[in-house]
């Protein structure tokens, strides 16, 4: 978490960029990201210098002839035009080369350039980034998440930012382990992957490894996942997206949360090219992923490039249906997923809709259908949605349903927190259901179960409204004659008042 001062600093930085002629939100975040990256590299070099052993080279990231490229040197320039030229012609080319050697982030800045054209804006941005608290990993991550939260418009393919509290719930429902592999076939800015990393650090930390900082921020004195670091840094996280800008932000986001080399790729995972380039992950089975967390884009009808293996299971071009089939293919047997789908996927009556739901129910284990509150995505795409929780393989016996009506945030533009929140209860009831602590037979409750046989009998429909029962309360009304008499009395009073008013006006 970050405090209000840091949020205010980010807001001011954002407004300065907008006022300085950068109107595109993605461009603003990219340019801020590159400057943050430049400062982080210098901070790492300084840390290396402090921890230098006698047998080590004093130059870790910057050779002796590259010291002028370090943030601590060029950021002190007082002449804005000189700084602008130096950053554009010297610093950015070095970032592209250096980033590619050490961080996944570098792979996605190969062709980018400095988009800041005003020297005064660059000077202001450098000064403000210098004052950001980038020395703590937890604060770094929170700071960048807040920056990404300013992406509030849907992309042309239907991709949009998933609210962080919804992501957190989905990660907790799946309960990832530090030795598992995690993926997202439409990762965007890597919100789900970052949330998994945060969950692991929180879950596997001991009280002795955590230092509480000012503002109740946490600092990890000892890395709680030390035994799994090689796996976490190189093998755990897998993300794909067909938007190169999103991949740049995703790589930066993960790096700032302590994952320097995630497996991220520019790829349309629904295309024919995906299983050709990534046969192990695309075809699942033994080499598939343990977990997939995703909110795939819903862009309607796709072009003709869909891989035939997906079309064998469902003849459709609708992305929300194809992604469900794709996710099941990418998982290894026993792998699990929490995926957001539009409500239409739950009750659509086409052959394709029926085929996907039958596939989920009869050839896999559909575990939960969690109806999300109306308006969760109102600011982004206006969709009514649900979370599907499922495991690859087996056969469904019963399905957990939950009607989440509130998410702890008001649905206005400012999304203020409020006391009404069903999301924590979703997790509580789901865990109780998984542990067999209750029979969940009362369909008038928010949480209940439905047998697979019942769902088959209703054409595989998964809409919660199909199965939830409404508890009706008897309402006593007055006799019509009594109501009519009261209306006549009111009419007489009105007529009397009007006569008084008319007499006053004579």
Secondary structure, DSSP 8 states (H G I E B T S, - for coil): ---HHHHHHHHHHHHHHHHTT---HHHHHHHHHHHHHHHHHHHHHHHHHHT--TTS-S-SSS-GGGGGGSHHHHTT---HHHHHHHIIIIIHHHHHHHHHHH-GGGGGGTT-------HHHHHHHHHHHHTS-TTSHHHHHHHHHHHHTT--S--TTS-----HHHHHHHHHHH---TTS-EEETT-TTTHHHHHHHHHHHHHT--GGGEEE-GGG-EEESS-TTGGGHHHHHHTSEEEEES-HHHHHHHHHHHHHTT-SS-EEEE--TTBHHHHHH-HHHHH-GGGSEEEEEE-----SB--TTB-HHHHTT----BHHHHHHHHHHHHEEEEEEEEEEEETHHHH--SHHHHHHHHHHHHSSEEEEEEE--TTTTTTTT---EEEEEEESSS---EEEEEE---EEE-SSTT--EEEEE-HHHHHHHHHHHHTT------TTSSEEEEEHHHHHHTTT---HHHH------------HHHHHHHHHHHHHHHHHHHHHHHHHT-
